[in-house]
């Protein structure tokens, strides 16, 4: 159970980060996908945004050219135009998500510390038993 608990906490942390914004998007999705064109633009913008975030999270995103940076900013702004008007609300939802994820990360840290302390205690116990067996 303990080996499963830590990965589940990591998944929960990720879900908590995204959940408020996704819930808000779900509630207002009719407004964002009013036409087929809006749906396609939003899909492509979302895919590009997720790809950029994954590449950045992996540490491979190094944009040195301002031309490329502003080109990406324009492309994402164009594709995600329908939700940019609600950027204030989405940033609030992201803040709430990060607050929830921070709480989960506290439990992750506590679980890691507990696991480390248990391993240290087991090693110490084995060492003492080995030494007492030699006497």
N, CA, C and O atoms as a GROMACS GRO file, in nm:
protein
  540
    1UNK      N    1   0.083  -0.121   0.000
    1UNK     CA    2   0.000   0.000   0.000
    1UNK      C    3   0.086   0.126   0.000
    1UNK      O    4   0.055   0.224  -0.068
    2UNK      N    5   0.197   0.123   0.078
    2UNK     CA    6   0.280   0.243   0.087
    2UNK      C    7   0.351   0.272  -0.045
    2UNK      O    8   0.375   0.388  -0.077
    3UNK      N    9   0.384   0.167  -0.122
    3UNK     CA   10   0.450   0.189  -0.250
    3UNK      C   11   0.353   0.250  -0.351
    3UNK      O   12   0.395   0.320  -0.443
    4UNK      N   13   0.225   0.223  -0.334
    4UNK     CA   14   0.123   0.278  -0.423
    4UNK      C   15   0.086   0.420  -0.382
    4UNK      O   16   0.049   0.502  -0.467
    5UNK      N   17   0.096   0.450  -0.253
    5UNK     CA   18   0.049   0.578  -0.201
    5UNK      C   19   0.124   0.698  -0.261
    5UNK      O   20   0.061   0.797  -0.298
    6UNK      N   21   0.254   0.690  -0.271
    6UNK     CA   22   0.333   0.803  -0.322
    6UNK      C   23   0.302   0.834  -0.469
    6UNK      O   24   0.280   0.951  -0.501
    7UNK      N   25   0.298   0.736  -0.559
    7UNK     CA   26   0.261   0.769  -0.697
    7UNK      C   27   0.119   0.825  -0.708
    7UNK      O   28   0.093   0.914  -0.789
    8UNK      N   29   0.028   0.774  -0.627
    8UNK     CA   30  -0.108   0.828  -0.628
    8UNK      C   31  -0.111   0.973  -0.583
    8UNK      O   32  -0.188   1.053  -0.635
    9UNK      N   33  -0.027   1.006  -0.487
    9UNK     CA   34  -0.019   1.146  -0.442
    9UNK      C   35   0.036   1.236  -0.554
    9UNK      O   36  -0.010   1.349  -0.570
   10UNK      N   37   0.132   1.186  -0.630
   10UNK     CA   38   0.185   1.264  -0.743
   10UNK      C   39   0.076   1.288  -0.848
   10UNK      O   40   0.063   1.398  -0.900
   11UNK      N   41  -0.001   1.184  -0.879
   11UNK     CA   42  -0.110   1.198  -0.975
   11UNK      C   43  -0.215   1.296  -0.922
   11UNK      O   44  -0.265   1.379  -0.997
   12UNK      N   45  -0.247   1.285  -0.795
   12UNK     CA   46  -0.345   1.375  -0.734
   12UNK      C   47  -0.296   1.520  -0.739
   12UNK      O   48  -0.376   1.611  -0.761
   13UNK      N   49  -0.168   1.542  -0.718
   13UNK     CA   50  -0.111   1.676  -0.726
   13UNK      C   51  -0.128   1.733  -0.866
   13UNK      O   52  -0.166   1.850  -0.881
   14UNK      N   53  -0.102   1.652  -0.968
   14UNK     CA   54  -0.118   1.696  -1.107
   14UNK      C   55  -0.264   1.727  -1.137
   14UNK      O   56  -0.295   1.829  -1.200
   15UNK      N   57  -0.354   1.640  -1.093
   15UNK     CA   58  -0.497   1.660  -1.117
   15UNK      C   59  -0.545   1.787  -1.047
   15UNK      O   60  -0.624   1.863  -1.104
   16UNK      N   61  -0.500   1.809  -0.925
   16UNK     CA   62  -0.541   1.929  -0.850
   16UNK      C   63  -0.496   2.057  -0.920
   16UNK      O   64  -0.566   2.159  -0.914
   17UNK      N   65  -0.381   2.053  -0.985
   17UNK     CA   66  -0.332   2.171  -1.056
   17UNK      C   67  -0.424   2.208  -1.172
   17UNK      O   68  -0.448   2.326  -1.197
   18UNK      N   69  -0.474   2.108  -1.242
   18UNK     CA   70  -0.553   2.133  -1.362
   18UNK      C   71  -0.703   2.139  -1.337
   18UNK      O   72  -0.775   2.203  -1.414
   19UNK      N   73  -0.751   2.076  -1.233
   19UNK     CA   74  -0.896   2.058  -1.214
   19UNK      C   75  -0.977   2.188  -1.216
   19UNK      O   76  -1.076   2.194  -1.289
   20UNK      N   77  -0.942   2.292  -1.139
   20UNK     CA   78  -1.028   2.411  -1.141
   20UNK      C   79  -1.043   2.474  -1.280
   20UNK      O   80  -1.154   2.513  -1.318
   21UNK      N   81  -0.934   2.485  -1.354
   21UNK     CA   82  -0.942   2.544  -1.489
   21UNK      C   83  -1.023   2.455  -1.583
   21UNK      O   84  -1.101   2.504  -1.664
   22UNK      N   85  -1.004   2.324  -1.572
   22UNK     CA   86  -1.081   2.233  -1.656
   22UNK      C   87  -1.230   2.235  -1.622
   22UNK      O   88  -1.314   2.227  -1.711
   23UNK      N   89  -1.262   2.247  -1.495
   23UNK     CA   90  -1.402   2.255  -1.453
   23UNK      C   91  -1.465   2.383  -1.509
   23UNK      O   92  -1.576   2.381  -1.561
   24UNK      N   93  -1.393   2.496  -1.496
   24UNK     CA   94  -1.445   2.622  -1.548
   24UNK      C   95  -1.463   2.614  -1.699
   24UNK      O   96  -1.564   2.660  -1.752
   25UNK      N   97  -1.365   2.554  -1.768
   25UNK     CA   98  -1.377   2.538  -1.913
   25UNK      C   99  -1.497   2.450  -1.947
   25UNK      O  100  -1.571   2.478  -2.041
   26UNK      N  101  -1.516   2.343  -1.871
   26UNK     CA  102  -1.629   2.254  -1.895
   26UNK      C  103  -1.763   2.322  -1.876
   26UNK      O  104  -1.857   2.297  -1.952
   27UNK      N  105  -1.772   2.407  -1.776
   27UNK     CA  106  -1.897   2.478  -1.750
   27UNK      C  107  -1.929   2.574  -1.865
   27UNK      O  108  -2.045   2.587  -1.903
   28UNK      N  109  -1.828   2.640  -1.920
   28UNK     CA  110  -1.848   2.740  -2.024
   28UNK      C  111  -1.811   2.690  -2.164
   28UNK      O  112  -1.789   2.772  -2.254
   29UNK      N  113  -1.803   2.560  -2.184
   29UNK     CA  114  -1.754   2.509  -2.312
   29UNK      C  115  -1.842   2.548  -2.431
   29UNK      O  116  -1.792   2.559  -2.542
   30UNK      N  117  -1.971   2.568  -2.410
   30UNK     CA  118  -2.059   2.608  -2.521
   30UNK      C  119  -2.016   2.742  -2.580
   30UNK      O  120  -2.024   2.765  -2.700
   31UNK      N  121  -1.971   2.831  -2.492
   31UNK     CA  122  -1.928   2.963  -2.538
   31UNK      C  123  -1.797   2.955  -2.616
   31UNK      O  124  -1.776   3.030  -2.710
   32UNK      N  125  -1.709   2.864  -2.575
   32UNK     CA  126  -1.578   2.855  -2.639
   32UNK      C  127  -1.581   2.781  -2.772
   32UNK      O  128  -1.499   2.807  -2.859
   33UNK      N  129  -1.675   2.691  -2.787
   33UNK     CA  130  -1.680   2.612  -2.911
   33UNK      C  131  -1.811   2.640  -2.986
   33UNK      O  132  -1.878   2.547  -3.032
   34UNK      N  133  -1.846   2.766  -2.996
   34UNK     CA  134  -1.972   2.806  -3.060
   34UNK      C  135  -1.976   2.766  -3.207
   34UNK      O  136  -2.082   2.732  -3.259
   35UNK      N  137  -1.864   2.769  -3.275
   35UNK     CA  138  -1.859   2.729  -3.416
   35UNK      C  139  -1.754   2.620  -3.435
   35UNK      O  140  -1.669   2.598  -3.348
   36UNK      N  141  -1.761   2.553  -3.548
   36UNK     CA  142  -1.665   2.447  -3.577
   36UNK      C  143  -1.524   2.504  -3.588
   36UNK      O  144  -1.427   2.442  -3.544
   37UNK      N  145  -1.513   2.622  -3.647
   37UNK     CA  146  -1.382   2.687  -3.659
   37UNK      C  147  -1.319   2.716  -3.524
   37UNK      O  148  -1.199   2.695  -3.504
   38UNK      N  149  -1.400   2.763  -3.430
   38UNK     CA  150  -1.350   2.789  -3.294
   38UNK      C  151  -1.302   2.659  -3.229
   38UNK      O  152  -1.200   2.657  -3.161
   39UNK      N  153  -1.376   2.552  -3.251
   39UNK     CA  154  -1.339   2.423  -3.194
   39UNK      C  155  -1.205   2.376  -3.247
   39UNK      O  156  -1.120   2.329  -3.171
   40UNK      N  157  -1.185   2.389  -3.376
   40UNK     CA  158  -1.060   2.344  -3.439
   40UNK      C  159  -0.944   2.430  -3.391
   40UNK      O  160  -0.837   2.379  -3.358
   41UNK      N  161  -0.964   2.562  -3.389
   41UNK     CA  162  -0.858   2.652  -3.341
   41UNK      C  163  -0.822   2.621  -3.196
   41UNK      O  164  -0.705   2.617  -3.160
   42UNK      N  165  -0.924   2.599  -3.114
   42UNK     CA  166  -0.901   2.570  -2.973
   42UNK      C  167  -0.828   2.436  -2.957
   42UNK      O  168  -0.740   2.424  -2.872
   43UNK      N  169  -0.863   2.338  -3.038
   43UNK     CA  170  -0.796   2.208  -3.033
   43UNK      C  171  -0.649   2.222  -3.069
   43UNK      O  172  -0.562   2.173  -2.996
   44UNK      N  173  -0.620   2.289  -3.183
   44UNK     CA  174  -0.481   2.306  -3.223
   44UNK      C  175  -0.402   2.389  -3.122
   44UNK      O  176  -0.288   2.357  -3.090
   45UNK      N  177  -0.463   2.494  -3.072
   45UNK     CA  178  -0.396   2.577  -2.971
   45UNK      C  179  -0.367   2.498  -2.844
   45UNK      O  180  -0.260   2.511  -2.786
   46UNK      N  181  -0.463   2.417  -2.802
   46UNK     CA  182  -0.443   2.335  -2.682
   46UNK      C  183  -0.334   2.232  -2.701
   46UNK      O  184  -0.252   2.210  -2.611
   47UNK      N  185  -0.331   2.169  -2.817
   47UNK     CA  186  -0.228   2.069  -2.845
   47UNK      C  187  -0.090   2.134  -2.846
   47UNK      O  188   0.005   2.080  -2.788
   48UNK      N  189  -0.078   2.248  -2.911
   48UNK     CA  190   0.051   2.319  -2.916
   48UNK      C  191   0.092   2.362  -2.776
   48UNK      O  192   0.209   2.348  -2.738
   49UNK      N  193  -0.002   2.414  -2.699
   49UNK     CA  194   0.028   2.459  -2.563
   49UNK      C  195   0.074   2.342  -2.476
   49UNK      O  196   0.172   2.354  -2.404
   50UNK      N  197   0.004   2.230  -2.482
   50UNK     CA  198   0.044   2.112  -2.404
   50UNK      C  199   0.181   2.063  -2.448
   50UNK      O  200   0.263   2.027  -2.364
   51UNK      N  201   0.207   2.061  -2.578
   51UNK     CA  202   0.338   2.018  -2.627
   51UNK      C  203   0.448   2.109  -2.574
   51UNK      O  204   0.553   2.061  -2.531
   52UNK      N  205   0.426   2.239  -2.577
   52UNK     CA  206   0.526   2.334  -2.526
   52UNK      C  207   0.548   2.312  -2.377
   52UNK      O  208   0.662   2.314  -2.331
   53UNK      N  209   0.439   2.292  -2.302
   53UNK     CA  210   0.452   2.270  -2.157
   53UNK      C  211   0.528   2.142  -2.125
   53UNK      O  212   0.608   2.139  -2.033
   54UNK      N  213   0.502   2.035  -2.202
   54UNK     CA  214   0.572   1.909  -2.179
   54UNK      C  215   0.720   1.925  -2.211
   54UNK      O  216   0.806   1.879  -2.136
   55UNK      N  217   0.750   1.989  -2.323
   55UNK     CA  218   0.891   2.011  -2.361
   55UNK      C  219   0.961   2.096  -2.256
   55UNK      O  220   1.076   2.070  -2.222
   56UNK      N  221   0.892   2.198  -2.205
   56UNK     CA  222   0.950   2.282  -2.100
   56UNK      C  223   0.971   2.203  -1.973
   56UNK      O  224   1.074   2.217  -1.908
   57UNK      N  225   0.873   2.121  -1.934
   57UNK     CA  226   0.885   2.041  -1.812
   57UNK      C  227   1.001   1.943  -1.820
   57UNK      O  228   1.066   1.915  -1.720
   58UNK      N  229   1.027   1.892  -1.940
   58UNK     CA  230   1.139   1.799  -1.958
   58UNK      C  231   1.273   1.872  -1.966
   58UNK      O  232   1.379   1.808  -1.964
   59UNK      N  233   1.269   2.004  -1.975
   59UNK     CA  234   1.392   2.083  -1.977
   59UNK      C  235   1.454   2.102  -2.114
   59UNK      O  236   1.569   2.143  -2.125
   60UNK      N  237   1.379   2.072  -2.218
   60UNK     CA  238   1.432   2.083  -2.354
   60UNK      C  239   1.395   2.213  -2.423
   60UNK      O  240   1.441   2.237  -2.535
   61UNK      N  241   1.313   2.297  -2.362
   61UNK     CA  242   1.268   2.420  -2.427
   61UNK      C  243   1.366   2.533  -2.397
   61UNK      O  244   1.374   2.583  -2.284
   62UNK      N  245   1.437   2.572  -2.497
   62UNK     CA  246   1.532   2.682  -2.483
   62UNK      C  247   1.511   2.775  -2.603
   62UNK      O  248   1.571   2.756  -2.708
   63UNK      N  249   1.425   2.875  -2.584
   63UNK     CA  250   1.396   2.969  -2.692
   63UNK      C  251   1.488   3.089  -2.675
   63UNK      O  252   1.472   3.169  -2.583
   64UNK      N  253   1.585   3.101  -2.765
   64UNK     CA  254   1.680   3.212  -2.758
   64UNK      C  255   1.643   3.324  -2.852
   64UNK      O  256   1.684   3.439  -2.832
   65UNK      N  257   1.566   3.294  -2.955
   65UNK     CA  258   1.529   3.394  -3.054
   65UNK      C  259   1.398   3.461  -3.014
   65UNK      O  260   1.298   3.394  -2.988
   66UNK      N  261   1.400   3.595  -3.009
   66UNK     CA  262   1.276   3.666  -2.978
   66UNK      C  263   1.175   3.651  -3.091
   66UNK      O  264   1.054   3.657  -3.068
   67UNK      N  265   1.224   3.632  -3.212
   67UNK     CA  266   1.134   3.612  -3.326
   67UNK      C  267   1.052   3.484  -3.307
   67UNK      O  268   0.931   3.484  -3.330
   68UNK      N  269   1.116   3.377  -3.265
   68UNK     CA  270   1.046   3.250  -3.239
   68UNK      C  271   0.951   3.266  -3.121
   68UNK      O  272   0.837   3.218  -3.125
   69UNK      N  273   0.997   3.332  -3.016
   69UNK     CA  274   0.914   3.351  -2.897
   69UNK      C  275   0.785   3.427  -2.930
   69UNK      O  276   0.676   3.384  -2.894
   70UNK      N  277   0.799   3.540  -2.998
   70UNK     CA  278   0.680   3.619  -3.031
   70UNK      C  279   0.595   3.552  -3.139
   70UNK      O  280   0.474   3.570  -3.143
   71UNK      N  281   0.659   3.474  -3.226
   71UNK     CA  282   0.583   3.396  -3.323
   71UNK      C  283   0.494   3.293  -3.252
   71UNK      O  284   0.377   3.277  -3.288
   72UNK      N  285   0.549   3.224  -3.154
   72UNK     CA  286   0.470   3.128  -3.076
   72UNK      C  287   0.361   3.200  -2.996
   72UNK      O  288   0.248   3.151  -2.987
   73UNK      N  289   0.395   3.315  -2.939
   73UNK     CA  290   0.295   3.391  -2.862
   73UNK      C  291   0.179   3.433  -2.952
   73UNK      O  292   0.063   3.423  -2.913
   74UNK      N  293   0.210   3.479  -3.073
   74UNK     CA  294   0.104   3.517  -3.166
   74UNK      C  295   0.019   3.398  -3.206
   74UNK      O  296  -0.104   3.405  -3.206
   75UNK      N  297   0.085   3.287  -3.241
   75UNK     CA  298   0.013   3.168  -3.283
   75UNK      C  299  -0.080   3.118  -3.173
   75UNK      O  300  -0.197   3.086  -3.199
   76UNK      N  301  -0.030   3.110  -3.052
   76UNK     CA  302  -0.115   3.065  -2.941
   76UNK      C  303  -0.227   3.164  -2.913
   76UNK      O  304  -0.340   3.123  -2.884
   77UNK      N  305  -0.198   3.293  -2.921
   77UNK     CA  306  -0.302   3.393  -2.899
   77UNK      C  307  -0.412   3.382  -3.004
   77UNK      O  308  -0.530   3.393  -2.972
   78UNK      N  309  -0.372   3.361  -3.128
   78UNK     CA  310  -0.471   3.347  -3.236
   78UNK      C  311  -0.556   3.221  -3.217
   78UNK      O  312  -0.678   3.226  -3.228
   79UNK      N  313  -0.490   3.110  -3.187
   79UNK     CA  314  -0.561   2.984  -3.174
   79UNK      C  315  -0.648   2.978  -3.048
   79UNK      O  316  -0.754   2.915  -3.048
   80UNK      N  317  -0.604   3.042  -2.942
   80UNK     CA  318  -0.677   3.036  -2.816
   80UNK      C  319  -0.755   3.164  -2.788
   80UNK      O  320  -0.788   3.194  -2.673
   81UNK      N  321  -0.786   3.238  -2.893
   81UNK     CA  322  -0.854   3.368  -2.880
   81UNK      C  323  -0.984   3.359  -2.801
   81UNK      O  324  -1.016   3.450  -2.724
   82UNK      N  325  -1.058   3.252  -2.819
   82UNK     CA  326  -1.189   3.243  -2.754
   82UNK      C  327  -1.180   3.233  -2.602
   82UNK      O  328  -1.274   3.271  -2.532
   83UNK      N  329  -1.068   3.181  -2.550
   83UNK     CA  330  -1.058   3.173  -2.403
   83UNK      C  331  -0.970   3.283  -2.344
   83UNK      O  332  -0.963   3.297  -2.222
   84UNK      N  333  -0.904   3.360  -2.429
   84UNK     CA  334  -0.817   3.466  -2.378
   84UNK      C  335  -0.899   3.574  -2.307
   84UNK      O  336  -0.850   3.638  -2.213
   85UNK      N  337  -1.022   3.594  -2.351
   85UNK     CA  338  -1.105   3.694  -2.284
   85UNK      C  339  -1.132   3.657  -2.138
   85UNK      O  340  -1.161   3.744  -2.056
   86UNK      N  341  -1.123   3.530  -2.106
   86UNK     CA  342  -1.142   3.484  -1.969
   86UNK      C  343  -1.009   3.454  -1.900
   86UNK      O  344  -1.005   3.374  -1.806
   87UNK      N  345  -0.903   3.516  -1.945
   87UNK     CA  346  -0.771   3.489  -1.889
   87UNK      C  347  -0.764   3.519  -1.740
   87UNK      O  348  -0.697   3.447  -1.665
   88UNK      N  349  -0.833   3.622  -1.695
   88UNK     CA  350  -0.834   3.654  -1.553
   88UNK      C  351  -0.894   3.538  -1.473
   88UNK      O  352  -0.837   3.497  -1.371
   89UNK      N  353  -1.005   3.486  -1.518
   89UNK     CA  354  -1.069   3.374  -1.449
   89UNK      C  355  -0.982   3.249  -1.455
   89UNK      O  356  -0.968   3.177  -1.356
   90UNK      N  357  -0.923   3.222  -1.573
   90UNK     CA  358  -0.838   3.103  -1.586
   90UNK      C  359  -0.714   3.114  -1.497
   90UNK      O  360  -0.669   3.015  -1.440
   91UNK      N  361  -0.657   3.234  -1.485
   91UNK     CA  362  -0.542   3.248  -1.397
   91UNK      C  363  -0.582   3.229  -1.251
   91UNK      O  364  -0.504   3.175  -1.173
   92UNK      N  365  -0.703   3.273  -1.213
   92UNK     CA  366  -0.753   3.248  -1.078
   92UNK      C  367  -0.772   3.098  -1.057
   92UNK      O  368  -0.738   3.045  -0.952
   93UNK      N  369  -0.828   3.030  -1.156
   93UNK     CA  370  -0.847   2.884  -1.144
   93UNK      C  371  -0.711   2.814  -1.134
   93UNK      O  372  -0.698   2.716  -1.059
   94UNK      N  373  -0.612   2.860  -1.207
   94UNK     CA  374  -0.478   2.802  -1.198
   94UNK      C  375  -0.418   2.825  -1.060
   94UNK      O  376  -0.352   2.737  -1.005
   95UNK      N  377  -0.442   2.944  -1.004
   95UNK     CA  378  -0.394   2.973  -0.869
   95UNK      C  379  -0.459   2.880  -0.768
   95UNK      O  380  -0.391   2.826  -0.681
   96UNK      N  381  -0.588   2.861  -0.778
   96UNK     CA  382  -0.659   2.771  -0.687
   96UNK      C  383  -0.607   2.628  -0.704
   96UNK      O  384  -0.588   2.556  -0.606
   97UNK      N  385  -0.585   2.588  -0.828
   97UNK     CA  386  -0.530   2.455  -0.854
   97UNK      C  387  -0.393   2.437  -0.792
   97UNK      O  388  -0.364   2.332  -0.734
   98UNK      N  389  -0.309   2.537  -0.803
   98UNK     CA  390  -0.176   2.527  -0.744
   98UNK      C  391  -0.182   2.525  -0.591
   98UNK      O  392  -0.103   2.456  -0.527
   99UNK      N  393  -0.277   2.598  -0.533
   99UNK     CA  394  -0.294   2.592  -0.388
   99UNK      C  395  -0.335   2.450  -0.345
   99UNK      O  396  -0.283   2.398  -0.246
  100UNK      N  397  -0.426   2.390  -0.418
  100UNK     CA  398  -0.466   2.252  -0.388
  100UNK      C  399  -0.348   2.156  -0.407
  100UNK      O  400  -0.327   2.067  -0.325
  101UNK      N  401  -0.272   2.175  -0.514
  101UNK     CA  402  -0.157   2.089  -0.540
  101UNK      C  403  -0.050   2.106  -0.432
  101UNK      O  404   0.020   2.010  -0.398
  102UNK      N  405  -0.036   2.227  -0.378
  102UNK     CA  406   0.061   2.251  -0.272
  102UNK      C  407   0.026   2.170  -0.148
  102UNK      O  408   0.114   2.117  -0.081
  103UNK      N  409  -0.102   2.162  -0.118
  103UNK     CA  410  -0.146   2.081  -0.004
  103UNK      C  411  -0.110   1.935  -0.029
  103UNK      O  412  -0.061   1.867   0.061
  104UNK      N  413  -0.135   1.886  -0.150
  104UNK     CA  414  -0.102   1.748  -0.183
  104UNK      C  415   0.050   1.727  -0.177
  104UNK      O  416   0.096   1.622  -0.131
  105UNK      N  417   0.127   1.824  -0.224
  105UNK     CA  418   0.273   1.812  -0.220
  105UNK      C  419   0.325   1.805  -0.076
  105UNK      O  420   0.428   1.743  -0.051
  106UNK      N  421   0.256   1.870   0.017
  106UNK     CA  422   0.292   1.859   0.158
  106UNK      C  423   0.282   1.713   0.203
  106UNK      O  424   0.370   1.662   0.272
  107UNK      N  425   0.174   1.645   0.162
  107UNK     CA  426   0.157   1.505   0.197
  107UNK      C  427   0.260   1.417   0.127
  107UNK      O  428   0.305   1.317   0.183
  108UNK      N  429   0.299   1.455   0.005
  108UNK     CA  430   0.405   1.381  -0.066
  108UNK      C  431   0.535   1.392   0.012
  108UNK      O  432   0.604   1.291   0.033
  109UNK      N  433   0.569   1.513   0.055
  109UNK     CA  434   0.693   1.534   0.130
  109UNK      C  435   0.690   1.455   0.260
  109UNK      O  436   0.789   1.394   0.299
  110UNK      N  437   0.576   1.459   0.327
  110UNK     CA  438   0.564   1.387   0.454
  110UNK      C  439   0.577   1.237   0.433
  110UNK      O  440   0.641   1.168   0.514
  111UNK      N  441   0.518   1.186   0.327
  111UNK     CA  442   0.528   1.043   0.297
  111UNK      C  443   0.672   1.004   0.262
  111UNK      O  444   0.719   0.898   0.304
  112UNK      N  445   0.741   1.088   0.186
  112UNK     CA  446   0.881   1.061   0.153
  112UNK      C  447   0.967   1.061   0.279
  112UNK      O  448   1.052   0.973   0.297
  113UNK      N  449   0.944   1.159   0.367
  113UNK     CA  450   1.021   1.166   0.492
  113UNK      C  451   0.995   1.043   0.578
  113UNK      O  452   1.087   0.988   0.639
  114UNK      N  453   0.870   1.001   0.584
  114UNK     CA  454   0.833   0.884   0.663
  114UNK      C  455   0.900   0.758   0.607
  114UNK      O  456   0.951   0.676   0.682
  115UNK      N  457   0.898   0.745   0.476
  115UNK     CA  458   0.959   0.629   0.412
  115UNK      C  459   1.110   0.629   0.435
  115UNK      O  460   1.168   0.524   0.462
  116UNK      N  461   1.173   0.745   0.425
  116UNK     CA  462   1.317   0.756   0.450
  116UNK      C  463   1.352   0.722   0.594
  116UNK      O  464   1.452   0.654   0.619
  117UNK      N  465   1.270   0.768   0.689
  117UNK     CA  466   1.294   0.738   0.830
  117UNK      C  467   1.278   0.589   0.858
  117UNK      O  468   1.354   0.532   0.937
  118UNK      N  469   1.181   0.524   0.794
  118UNK     CA  470   1.161   0.381   0.812
  118UNK      C  471   1.279   0.302   0.757
  118UNK      O  472   1.322   0.205   0.819
  119UNK      N  473   1.332   0.342   0.643
  119UNK     CA  474   1.447   0.273   0.584
  119UNK      C  475   1.569   0.289   0.674
  119UNK      O  476   1.644   0.194   0.695
  120UNK      N  477   1.588   0.409   0.728
  120UNK     CA  478   1.701   0.434   0.818
  120UNK      C  479   1.688   0.348   0.944
  120UNK      O  480   1.787   0.292   0.991
  121UNK      N  481   1.566   0.339   0.997
  121UNK     CA  482   1.544   0.257   1.117
  121UNK      C  483   1.571   0.110   1.089
  121UNK      O  484   1.628   0.040   1.173
  122UNK      N  485   1.531   0.061   0.972
  122UNK     CA  486   1.556  -0.079   0.936
  122UNK      C  487   1.705  -0.107   0.923
  122UNK      O  488   1.753  -0.211   0.969
  123UNK      N  489   1.778  -0.016   0.860
  123UNK     CA  490   1.923  -0.033   0.844
  123UNK      C  491   1.991  -0.032   0.980
  123UNK      O  492   2.080  -0.114   1.006
  124UNK      N  493   1.950   0.058   1.067
  124UNK     CA  494   2.006   0.066   1.202
  124UNK      C  495   1.977  -0.062   1.279
  124UNK      O  496   2.064  -0.113   1.349
  125UNK      N  497   1.856  -0.113   1.266
  125UNK     CA  498   1.816  -0.235   1.336
  125UNK      C  499   1.900  -0.353   1.288
  125UNK      O  500   1.948  -0.432   1.369
  126UNK      N  501   1.920  -0.364   1.156
  126UNK     CA  502   2.002  -0.474   1.101
  126UNK      C  503   2.146  -0.463   1.148
  126UNK      O  504   2.210  -0.564   1.178
  127UNK      N  505   2.198  -0.341   1.155
  127UNK     CA  506   2.335  -0.320   1.200
  127UNK      C  507   2.350  -0.361   1.346
  127UNK      O  508   2.447  -0.428   1.382
  128UNK      N  509   2.255  -0.321   1.429
  128UNK     CA  510   2.261  -0.356   1.571
  128UNK      C  511   2.250  -0.507   1.588
  128UNK      O  512   2.321  -0.564   1.670
  129UNK      N  513   2.161  -0.572   1.514
  129UNK     CA  514   2.147  -0.716   1.523
  129UNK      C  515   2.273  -0.786   1.478
  129UNK      O  516   2.313  -0.886   1.538
  130UNK      N  517   2.335  -0.736   1.372
  130UNK     CA  518   2.461  -0.794   1.324
  130UNK      C  519   2.570  -0.781   1.430
  130UNK      O  520   2.644  -0.876   1.457
  131UNK      N  521   2.579  -0.662   1.490
  131UNK     CA  522   2.682  -0.640   1.592
  131UNK      C  523   2.655  -0.721   1.718
  131UNK      O  524   2.749  -0.772   1.779
  132UNK      N  525   2.529  -0.735   1.758
  132UNK     CA  526   2.498  -0.810   1.879
  132UNK      C  527   2.517  -0.960   1.855
  132UNK      O  528   2.543  -1.034   1.949
  133UNK      N  529   2.504  -1.004   1.732
  133UNK     CA  530   2.525  -1.144   1.700
  133UNK      C  531   2.673  -1.182   1.704
  133UNK      O  532   2.707  -1.298   1.726
  134UNK      N  533   2.761  -1.086   1.684
  134UNK     CA  534   2.906  -1.110   1.684
  134UNK      C  535   2.964  -1.115   1.825
  134UNK      O  536   3.069  -1.176   1.846
  135UNK      N  537   2.897  -1.053   1.922
  135UNK     CA  538   2.952  -1.044   2.057
  135UNK      C  539   2.946  -1.176   2.129
  135UNK      O  540   2.988  -1.186   2.245
   0.00000   0.00000   0.00000
